[in-house]
Amino acid sequence: MTSRRTLLKGTLVGTAAALLPTAASASGGGPVLRLPAPAGPYPVGMRTVHLTDPARTDPWVGGVRELMLTILYPARSVRGCSRAPQLTPDEAGVFAEYAPHIHPGLPGPGTVDWGAVLTHGYVGAPPLPGRRPVLVYSPGGGDSRTLGTTLAEDLASHGRVVVLVDHPGDASQVELPTGMRTTVLTGPPDPATFRTMVDTRIADLGLVLDRLSDLPLAPFMDPSRIGLYGHSAGGTAAVYTARGDRRVGAVANLEGYLDLYPPPVGFDPPLLLFRTDGFEGAARIESSWASLPGPRALLADANHWAFTDYGSLVARLQTAGLVTATARAALIGTADAVVTLAEVRRRVGTFFARHLL
């Protein structure tokens, strides 16, 4: 276990009222998009946490390293609680500006009301009693933690506690108590920037694991059943974090390269290697995974961001005439979004159910 001195700060950030979208979102008008509902038997509670690490300097802007977390969990009841939006009003406005630059083909500002997209997480709902497996998620480079909501809610609805981690600096936007942080990336990262990004994420994930016992849902977490999963750069960071941390019992890598460092020798935790058949980096993915054990899974007629909320949102934007068929194929592939989502949920959920009993 690492010995970083850390500080848990601003444990519950905001109230249900503060998390609800305003009547006139800063992100503009357009169609109101909906995220798919989780399929498990439990309603989902949600809390937001701010973490700081005074022992570490932020590599992008200097000063103390800060993180934002969303914790999703099976709730005893959601009566009287409000569903949280996917983005806060200020985040929605920033995301509307950044989205078409981070992912070409997404509609520009004023065309989609990103602030009106609701999650299925109920703010502050009382947790269902019991100690449950803990799954920690790291998003893809340039993406915020909120774009992993759909899969995380489904995992929580089946009885897990899920911690979504934002990585300020490379995430498109993160609203911190100290202000809004936007991405430093202006395009695909060069090798040095990618290494800094992954190394920072590894340290961020280590911080979260160190502080699990201080989080609001700690009494409902089982520290003997911890899993990591991540998409793209988040998958890379999840595998390399688990390589040196015996607390991690299973890892799911959703299309992340594993050639940043030498292959993990004697990699102990069960490892799921899950990729799409449409990603332009498929040859590099396969080469970097070649020496690793563990099951492989292939998502058919899909592309890189099908693992994220874009899998559902982009399909609906195409139906609304706001995304072209070419852009859709480049982002999430051509498969039926409902079928793709069901397969991602099934593969990831079954993997963690098998290895984190």
HELIX and SHEET records of a PDB file:
HELIX    1   1 ALA A   16  LEU A   19  1                                   4    
HELIX    2   2 PRO A   89  ILE A  102  1                                  14    
HELIX    3   3 TRP A  114  ALA A  116  5                                   3    
HELIX    4   4 ARG A  145  GLY A  148  5                                   4    
HELIX    5   5 THR A  149  SER A  157  1                                   9    
HELIX    6   6 PRO A  191  ASP A  210  1                                  20    
HELIX    7   7 LEU A  212  ASP A  214  5                                   3    
HELIX    8   8 ALA A  218  PHE A  220  5                                   3    
HELIX    9   9 ALA A  233  ARG A  243  1                                  11    
HELIX   10  10 ALA A  282  TRP A  289  1                                   8    
HELIX   11  11 HIS A  304  PHE A  307  5                                   4    
HELIX   12  12 TYR A  310  THR A  319  1                                  10    
HELIX   13  13 ALA A  325  LEU A  331  1                                   7    
HELIX   14  14 ALA A  337  HIS A  355  1                                  19    
SHEET    1   A 9 LEU A   7  LYS A   9  0                                        
SHEET    2   A 9 VAL A  44  THR A  57 -1                                        
SHEET    3   A 9 VAL A  64  PRO A  74 -1                                        
SHEET    4   A 9 VAL A 161  VAL A 165 -1                                        
SHEET    5   A 9 ARG A 132  SER A 138  1                                        
SHEET    6   A 9 MET A 221  HIS A 231  1                                        
SHEET    7   A 9 VAL A 248  LEU A 254  1                                        
SHEET    8   A 9 LEU A 271  THR A 276  1                                        
SHEET    9   A 9 ARG A 296  LEU A 299  1                                        
SHEET    1   B 4 LEU A   7  LYS A   9  0                                        
SHEET    2   B 4 VAL A  44  THR A  57 -1                                        
SHEET    3   B 4 LEU A 118  VAL A 123  1                                        
SHEET    4   B 4 ARG A  83  PRO A  85 -1                                        
SHEET    1   C 2 GLN A 173  LEU A 176  0                                        
SHEET    2   C 2 GLY A 179  THR A 182 -1                                        
END                                                                             
